[in-house]
Every structure is written in C-alpha cells, then in structure tokens.
C-alpha cells in the first residue's frame, strides 16, 4: 500500500491514485484534455463514453451501472499505452464483442445516457481582473438545465442567480455561438435536446457581464 503522501486525488471522482499508476496505468483523456482516472470503474465508464454508437454506448453504461463484467471492459485495454488513440479504437472493437453478454432490450426508463457537460465560469478578480476556470461533469441525458446549474453552483463563489447563463454551440465560446438562457423560462429543458452528436454540451456562467450572445435560447 502506498503512503498517502504519494497519492493524488482526482477532482471528478475523488479516487486517490499513486504517481506510479498515473504514469503507467491506462487512462482516457477527457474532451477538455484533462487526465482520466485509472480506477477500473472510471476507466470502463470513460471507454463507454467515447463509444461512437449511441445504442452500444447505452449497453456499456448498463453493464457498468449493474456492475456486470466491468473487469472485462477494463481488461480489453490492458497492455496498450494510455491515451493512445489506436489502442482506444482497438478497445472499442473488443468492447463491441461483449454486447452478447446482455441480450435483453434496454428501456429508456432503465438507463439514462450519460453526457459530458463542460462549463466555463467567469468571475470578477482583484484589481479589475477576470478569473476564468472550467469544469466538466458527466450527467444523465434527462437532467435539466436548472439541475446542471445546481450541480455546478458549488464551484462558484457567488449564487448562480447573480450570473448570466449561456449555452454555446462551439467549444470556444464565441459570441456568434452563444445563446443566453433565461432559467425561469428554459430551466426545465432536458440537456439531451441541446447535446451535439458526441453527447457533449458547453455552458458558460458569467458573473462579469462580459459575454455577449447572438440570440436567446428560444431561437435554437
């Protein structure tokens, strides 16, 4: 067992990982370039999340939620360098062969597709500066915009109600791709209606009043 001083705690899952595993264990990078987690459950979820086939991706997540053959999912990637795209592609092909393990049809009420939600937060800093930080969460597709903001609120220094909320069609948060959201009107919209083809959404929380949107959310 490693001493606690040698462990690094991951922000999204709070798993404590030693430096040896960080350097050598297989991981999948997040869409924002952040480091993945080599914990067996997290790694299986990361592999499932990047599966391009929506139906297959749902099956993989059901296996993970039911804790069925998670070790087999993880084992398909052993022996390959971490964050190696070709290795991930090979792993996905191997994962496809595991679908025969569960032949029962999956109901939408049983399993929620997981989506990656990226949020950029702009806050006022000292000496008229702007502090900008980004966070990423995996949330169920039936989660509402309001629920997303509630989940993110712990990362902000002020109440979300004081900020302007934006949805971005792109990753660079340009004004032409920003849509301002009135939570009172559109807070109950499910994020699955806004996600792109890869199941990813981008939001911005602006406490600085610096961002400008092209139109409001109703025009999407």
Secondary structure, DSSP 8 states (H G I E B T S, - for coil): ---GGGEEE-TTT--EEEHHHHHHS-----TTS-----SHHHHHHHHHHT-S-HHHHHHHHHHHHTT-SHHHHHHTTTTS-TT-HHHHHHHHHHHHGGGGG--S---TTT---EEEEEEEEEEE-GGG-EEEEEEEEEEETT-BHHHHHHHHGGG-SS-GGGSEEEEESSSS--GGGEEEE-HHHHTT-BGGGT--TTSEEEEEEESSS----SEEGGG-
